[in-house]
Amino acid sequence: MSKKYNLAVVGANGAVGEEILRVLQEIDFPLNNLIPLASKRSAGNSVSFQGKDIVIKELTNEVFADENIEIALFSAGGSVTAAFAPAAVKAGTVVIDNTSHFRMDKNVPLVVPEVNPEDISLWRETGIISNPNCSTIQMVQTLKPLDEAYDLIRVDASTYQATSGGGKTAMKELVTQMQDFFSFKLEDAEHKAFPHQIALNVIPQIDVFMENGYTKEEMKMVNETSKIMHKNIEVSATCVRVPTLRGHAESLTLTFGSDVDANEAREVLAKAPNIVILDNPAESLYPMPATCVDMNETFVGRIRNDPYRKNMLHMFIVADNLRVGAATNAVRIAQKWVEMEGEK
């Protein structure tokens, strides 16, 4: 009988935490005991899992040892990770962190299982594995097979990111503002989650601006891509918040070290893990956020050659940011970790 694990979800009642629970229910994960964890304010409430209500326990430094937690999926914010991950590691728990806190730490592996699963083996150095940024994950899933085929040298990306990237409060703000619009009082609507009104608008700012004129979100895509792919690829991104609830979209312009054919590239991507091709413009078939909700794959379409340069390719990709960009990737890391540890 294969080993089963005690697994905790930190931030179990948040947008990503709830999605992690849904993903865990859908797969055959070797789960012995699920321990939902959250702040003292949320402790005592319940989450639904496999038809049962499980009481949320308070997140403390002691809970990891007390509950014999072997795997902990953190998605409750960087400050929570900073405060509690060290105690989890000390208790012998492997931490899979969905925040940006450890991502660029040179001793912490940053993993997308379809791209660099071998890096998971580096977890022992710190006891921590980082989950990349949501917009980075779907992008590198797409880049990896094309890089292997054509030697990728540059990526220019524009993103169209859903409000769920800002959490439950951000999603609620969009819904509330749309209700205000239909009540003819949108001009009076509050905006707290975003720097401007998000309903009927797009905002070319996600996170704070850096000295170089890029936002922190954009620089995450720049820096994380090279770390994950173990290659110094030039990346420039413009990240835009759009008034959708779920599903990040990205327009990618890729420059290669060799000539590339769009039809051949389409075949390369079709064979890649967890990539789905939706690319029939004649029938208006292409990826859209509305068609990727609750899906665990990255959808790719509008694949076409550049009209001027034979080594450039353009495409449009979409994935559910709460799943592919967060929960699904974290659970897949946990699955791969179990598989690798089980071999020892």
Secondary structure in CASP SS format (residue, H / E / C, confidence):
PFRMAT SS
TARGET T0000
AUTHOR 0000-0000-0000
METHOD secondary structure of the structure
MODEL  1
M C 1.00
S C 1.00
K C 1.00
K C 1.00
Y E 1.00
N E 1.00
L E 1.00
A E 1.00
V E 1.00
V E 1.00
G C 1.00
A C 1.00
N C 1.00
G C 1.00
A H 1.00
V H 1.00
G H 1.00
E H 1.00
E H 1.00
I H 1.00
L H 1.00
R H 1.00
V H 1.00
L H 1.00
Q H 1.00
E H 1.00
I C 1.00
D C 1.00
F C 1.00
P C 1.00
L E 1.00
N E 1.00
N E 1.00
L E 1.00
I E 1.00
P E 1.00
L E 1.00
A E 1.00
S C 1.00
K C 1.00
R C 1.00
S C 1.00
A C 1.00
G C 1.00
N C 1.00
S E 1.00
V E 1.00
S E 1.00
F E 1.00
Q C 1.00
G C 1.00
K E 1.00
D E 1.00
I E 1.00
V E 1.00
I C 1.00
K E 1.00
E E 1.00
L C 1.00
T C 1.00
N C 1.00
E C 1.00
V H 1.00
F H 1.00
A H 1.00
D H 1.00
E C 1.00
N C 1.00
I C 1.00
E C 1.00
I E 1.00
A E 1.00
L E 1.00
F E 1.00
S C 1.00
A C 1.00
G C 1.00
G H 1.00
S H 1.00
V H 1.00
T H 1.00
A H 1.00
A H 1.00
F H 1.00
A H 1.00
P H 1.00
A H 1.00
A H 1.00
V H 1.00
K H 1.00
A C 1.00
G C 1.00
T C 1.00
V E 1.00
V E 1.00
I E 1.00
D E 1.00
N C 1.00
T C 1.00
S C 1.00
H C 1.00
F C 1.00
R C 1.00
M C 1.00
D C 1.00
K C 1.00
N C 1.00
V C 1.00
P C 1.00
L E 1.00
V C 1.00
V C 1.00
P C 1.00
E C 1.00
V C 1.00
N C 1.00
P H 1.00
E H 1.00
D H 1.00
I H 1.00
S H 1.00
L H 1.00
W H 1.00
R H 1.00
E H 1.00
T C 1.00
G C 1.00
I E 1.00
I E 1.00
S E 1.00
N C 1.00
P C 1.00
N C 1.00
C H 1.00
S H 1.00
T H 1.00
I H 1.00
Q H 1.00
M H 1.00
V H 1.00
Q H 1.00
T H 1.00
L H 1.00
K H 1.00
P H 1.00
L H 1.00
D H 1.00
E H 1.00
A H 1.00
Y H 1.00
D C 1.00
L E 1.00
I E 1.00
R E 1.00
V E 1.00
D E 1.00
A E 1.00
S E 1.00
T E 1.00
Y E 1.00
Q E 1.00
A C 1.00
T H 1.00
S H 1.00
G H 1.00
G H 1.00
G C 1.00
K H 1.00
T H 1.00
A H 1.00
M H 1.00
K H 1.00
E H 1.00
L H 1.00
V H 1.00
T H 1.00
Q H 1.00
M H 1.00
Q H 1.00
D H 1.00
F H 1.00
F H 1.00
S C 1.00
F C 1.00
K C 1.00
L H 1.00
E H 1.00
D H 1.00
A C 1.00
E C 1.00
H C 1.00
K C 1.00
A C 1.00
F C 1.00
P C 1.00
H C 1.00
Q C 1.00
I C 1.00
A C 1.00
L C 1.00
N C 1.00
V C 1.00
I E 1.00
P C 1.00
Q C 1.00
I C 1.00
D C 1.00
V C 1.00
F E 1.00
M C 1.00
E C 1.00
N C 1.00
G C 1.00
Y C 1.00
T E 1.00
K H 1.00
E H 1.00
E H 1.00
M H 1.00
K H 1.00
M H 1.00
V H 1.00
N H 1.00
E H 1.00
T H 1.00
S H 1.00
K H 1.00
I H 1.00
M H 1.00
H C 1.00
K C 1.00
N C 1.00
I C 1.00
E E 1.00
V E 1.00
S E 1.00
A E 1.00
T E 1.00
C E 1.00
V E 1.00
R E 1.00
V C 1.00
P C 1.00
T C 1.00
L C 1.00
R C 1.00
G C 1.00
H E 1.00
A E 1.00
E E 1.00
S E 1.00
L E 1.00
T E 1.00
L E 1.00
T E 1.00
F E 1.00
G C 1.00
S C 1.00
D C 1.00
V C 1.00
D C 1.00
A H 1.00
N H 1.00
E H 1.00
A H 1.00
R H 1.00
E H 1.00
V H 1.00
L H 1.00
A H 1.00
K C 1.00
A C 1.00
P C 1.00
N C 1.00
I E 1.00
V E 1.00
I E 1.00
L C 1.00
D C 1.00
N E 1.00
P H 1.00
A H 1.00
E H 1.00
S C 1.00
L E 1.00
Y C 1.00
P C 1.00
M C 1.00
P H 1.00
A H 1.00
T H 1.00
C C 1.00
V C 1.00
D C 1.00
M C 1.00
N C 1.00
E C 1.00
T E 1.00
F E 1.00
V E 1.00
G E 1.00
R E 1.00
I E 1.00
R E 1.00
N E 1.00
D C 1.00
P C 1.00
Y C 1.00
R C 1.00
K C 1.00
N C 1.00
M E 1.00
L E 1.00
H E 1.00
M E 1.00
F E 1.00
I E 1.00
V E 1.00
A E 1.00
D C 1.00
N C 1.00
L C 1.00
R H 1.00
V H 1.00
G H 1.00
A H 1.00
A H 1.00
T H 1.00
N H 1.00
A H 1.00
V H 1.00
R H 1.00
I H 1.00
A H 1.00
Q H 1.00
K H 1.00
W H 1.00
V H 1.00
E H 1.00
M H 1.00
E H 1.00
G H 1.00
E C 1.00
K C 1.00
END
